[in-house]
Amino acid sequence: MSWNEIVPDVFSRRYPQDDITVTVVRGTRGLLLVDTGSSPTDAALIDADVKQLGEVKWVVNTHAHYDHTFGNQHFAAASRAVPIYGHHLLPAHLNDYERPRLAAWRAGTGSEPPRDWHDVIITPPTRLVHERSWLDLGDRRVELIPLDRGHTDSDLVIHVPAIDDSTGAWIVGDVIEEPGPPMYGSGCFPMRWPRTLADVLDEIGEDDIIVPGHGRTVSRAFGVAQLAVLESTAALILEHYQAGHNVDQALADQDAWAQPAATLALAVQNGYRELDEDDDLDLPQLR
């Protein structure tokens, strides 16, 4: 494997562990690293690979899930003290979902394969992003955009604007999934995700490159196609909810879902919860 320069000074590399895609933005002041892998061992490997491009001066987490944050401790260690940026709700998500997940894996009651879970120290970002802001890398600036609820409530997109005649890049974490259909994981908001992604796509140019948190880079057209899948799923959740069907009854309608029903149990559960808790949920795209 080697770094793939997708646009000038923006590099991506896929790692077999979780098929995570790590992205680096290079500026004259150093490197911005996006996501740190699922363990300090992963992070050390990424760090070693990054050295061929320069020195990591900033880290950004795209969201709270373990495969994007459990390597944070490597960069936050006193010997490095690299500032780590993340959505302002990311620490709460770590406590509510990733900490119990880690405890289960350490106890051998989780579903993940054996790894060095006992070496993980959950490390939240040191710089919390509450609103759109810019990082100065020297000869270029990147924009950090905290999103509304979607894949999680801690999603953050990194926009690398085009320079001269080059193409812009959008590093979107798991708001867009490339290797397979959208992944409805812990803390997902399936009823709000379509609107959140639609708002991001409104800003992405037709020629811009999108870097998902897993898999290969994609185009805006790919994102639009995935938005249709998210909208279809949300619409069907709403239909079954309004019909008074329970989760099992909704999932039994296997041929109607836009992706395998076996992957959607959490989507239906969380979608029902959203609809229960918010009578004013704004879903105009589903009506």
Secondary structure, 3 states (H helix, E strand, C coil): CCCEEEECCEEEEEECHHHEEEEEEEECCEEEEECCCCCHHHHHHHHHHHCCCCCEEEEECCCCCHHHHCCHHHHHCCCCCCCEEEECCHHHHHHHHHHHHHHHHHCCCCCCCCCCHHHCCCCCCCEEECCCEEEECCCCEEEEEECCCCCCCCCEEEEECCCCCCCCEEEEECCCCCCCCCCCCCCCCCCCHHHHHHHHHCCCCCCCEEEECECCCECHHHHHHHHHHHHHHHHHHHHHHHCCCCHHHHHCCHHHCCCCHHHCHHHHHHHHHHHHHCCCCCCHHHC
